[in-house]
């Protein structure tokens, strides 16, 4: 296979990979995924799919965008996730549609859990973080108001070990793309 074929075949998936890598790098350095990455990613994905498949493409991209939002929005609503991470998943959905986005999210969850466990073990703080996990779980069971949960999480955030979730999204999504034969 020649270089031209390698670069052009499924170029849109490769484009998403490049955006994910840039977003993960920034998230790792700044603990945020900036809007100048996420909004254009979502908008361009909607435009691309409309250009490729017309109104049905727009519909598929819109559903994919909403699946991406739905995957992480509940965690964002209670303060456990940054808005940039949510919009990054929406961008994946806008470009690659619902099914791919959902599977990429599932793999990203596994990668994120492994990274979080690795961070905790590396810092030798398993007891502390297990106690935090139990406390947060009990709050979720007892406090039914998402706004109140978000406020509690905001107070606790300075003492928490933060995982820049753009990194697991990048690794998990690209890993899934390879597994699925998309790149």
C-alpha positions in Angstrom: 0.0 0.0 0.0 1.4 3.4 -0.9 1.5 6.5 1.4 -1.2 8.3 -0.5 -3.7 5.5 0.2 -2.6 5.2 3.8 -3.2 9.0 4.3 -6.5 9.3 2.3 -8.3 6.1 3.3 -10.6 7.0 6.3 -9.0 10.4 6.5 -11.9 11.7 8.7 -11.0 9.1 11.4 -7.4 10.1 11.2 -8.4 13.8 11.5 -10.4 12.9 14.7 -7.3 11.1 16.0 -5.1 14.2 15.5 -7.7 16.4 17.3 -7.9 13.9 20.1 -4.1 13.8 20.5 -3.9 17.6 20.6 -6.8 17.8 23.1 -5.1 15.1 25.3 -1.8 17.0 25.2 -3.4 20.3 26.3 -5.6 18.5 28.9 -2.5 16.9 30.4 -0.7 20.2 30.7 -3.6 22.5 31.6 -6.3 20.2 33.0 -8.8 21.5 30.5 -9.9 20.9 26.9 -10.3 24.4 25.3 -13.4 25.5 23.4 -11.2 26.4 20.4 -10.8 22.6 19.9 -14.2 21.3 20.9 -16.7 23.7 19.2 -15.0 23.6 15.8 -14.7 19.8 16.1 -18.5 19.5 16.7 -19.5 22.0 14.0 -17.1 20.6 11.4 -18.3 17.1 12.1 -21.9 18.1 11.5 -20.9 19.9 8.2 -18.8 17.0 7.0 -21.5 14.4 7.5 -24.1 16.7 5.9 -21.7 17.2 2.9 -21.1 13.4 2.6 -24.7 12.2 3.1 -27.1 15.1 3.0 -29.9 15.4 5.5 -29.5 11.8 6.7 -25.8 12.5 7.4 -26.8 15.5 9.4 -29.2 13.4 11.3 -26.6 10.7 12.0 -24.1 13.3 13.1 -26.6 15.0 15.3 -27.5 11.7 17.0 -23.8 10.9 17.4 -23.2 14.3 19.0 -26.1 13.7 21.5 -24.7 10.3 22.3 -21.3 11.8 23.0 -22.9 14.4 25.2 -25.1 11.8 27.0 -22.1 9.6 27.8 -20.4 12.2 30.0 -23.0 14.8 30.8 -24.3 13.1 33.9 -20.7 13.1 35.4 -20.3 16.7 34.4 -23.6 17.6 36.0 -22.4 16.4 39.4 -19.0 18.0 39.1 -17.0 14.8 38.3 -16.0 15.8 34.7 -15.0 18.9 32.9 -17.2 20.5 30.2 -14.3 20.2 27.6 -14.3 16.4 28.0 -18.0 16.3 27.4 -17.7 18.4 24.3 -14.8 16.4 23.1 -17.0 13.2 23.1 -19.7 15.2 21.3 -17.2 16.1 18.7 -16.3 12.4 18.2 -20.1 11.8 17.8 -20.5 14.5 15.3 -17.7 13.1 13.1 -18.1 9.4 13.6 -21.8 9.0 14.6 -23.5 7.2 17.5 -22.3 3.6 17.5 -18.6 4.4 17.1 -18.9 7.1 19.8 -20.6 4.8 22.3 -18.0 2.1 21.8 -15.1 4.6 22.0 -16.6 5.9 25.2 -16.8 2.4 26.7 -13.1 1.7 25.9 -12.3 5.2 27.3 -14.0 4.3 30.6 -11.8 1.2 31.0 -8.6 3.2 30.1 -9.7 6.0 32.5 -10.3 3.5 35.3 -6.9 1.9 34.8 -5.2 5.3 34.7 -6.9 6.4 37.9 -6.0 3.2 39.7 -2.4 3.5 38.4 -2.3 7.1 39.7 -3.6 6.1 43.1 -1.2 3.1 43.4 1.8 5.2 42.2 1.0 7.7 45.0 0.4 5.0 47.5 -2.9 6.6 48.5 -5.3 3.7 48.0 -7.0 4.0 51.4 -7.5 7.8 51.1 -9.0 7.5 47.6 -11.1 4.4 48.5 -12.6 6.5 51.4 -13.3 9.3 49.0 -15.0 6.9 46.6 -17.2 5.6 49.4 -18.0 9.1 50.5 -18.9 10.2 47.0 -21.0 7.1 46.4 -22.9 7.7 49.6 -23.5 11.3 48.6 -24.9 10.2 45.2 -27.2 7.7 47.0 -28.5 10.3 49.5 -28.4 13.7 47.7 -30.8 13.6 44.8 -30.3 17.2 43.6 -27.6 17.4 40.9 -26.9 21.1 41.7 -26.2 20.2 45.3 -23.9 17.4 44.3 -22.1 19.7 41.9 -21.6 22.2 44.8 -20.3 19.5 47.1 -17.9 18.3 44.3 -16.7 21.9 43.7 -15.8 22.3 47.4 -13.9 19.0 47.4 -12.1 19.5 44.1 -8.9 21.3 45.4 -8.1 18.2 47.6 -8.8 15.6 44.9 -6.4 13.8 42.6 -7.5 15.0 39.2 -7.4 12.9 36.0 -7.2 14.9 32.8 -9.9 12.8 31.1 -9.0 14.0 27.6 -6.1 11.5 27.8 -8.3 8.4 28.4 -10.7 9.6 25.8 -7.8 9.9 23.3 -6.2 6.5 24.1 -9.5 4.7 24.4 -11.0 6.1 21.2 -7.9 5.6 19.1 -7.5 2.1 20.5 -11.1 1.4 19.6 -10.6 2.8 16.1 -7.7 0.4 15.6 -9.6 -2.5 17.0 -12.6 -1.8 14.7 -10.3 -1.6 11.6 -11.1 2.1 11.0 -7.4 3.1 10.8 
